Amino acid sequence: MAKFKNTLPIGDVEVPLLGRIIKAGETFDVQPEDAGRFACFEPVDKAAKDAVAAGLGDAGQPGGEPVTGPDDANTDGEADK
């Protein structure tokens, strides 16, 4: 497992990949193959730090695309409102 900590300034966040809400300041575990998807959280252990340093993206593949939500898709070239 790879350990991360929620240090996001927005506080508690829902993480659909984990199926739960991660509380502000909470340390949580993710599968090593998914660790690259959690680069926005603070890596706590070596597995998490290595995944972030390697730039692992979607499905843990080097150079893979980071996971984004529907609000991140901007196909019309206009800024989100």
JOBELMO-V454677 format. One record per helix or strand of 3 or more residues. SS is the DSSP state (~ for helix, > for strand). FROM is the first residue (numbers start at 1). TO is the last residue. If there is no record, write none. Layout:
ss:SS from:FROM to:TO
ss:SS from:FROM to:TO
This chain:
ss:> from:2 to:5
ss:> from:13 to:15
ss:> from:20 to:22
ss:> from:27 to:30
ss:~ from:32 to:38
ss:~ from:46 to:54
ss:~ from:58 to:60
ss:~ from:70 to:72
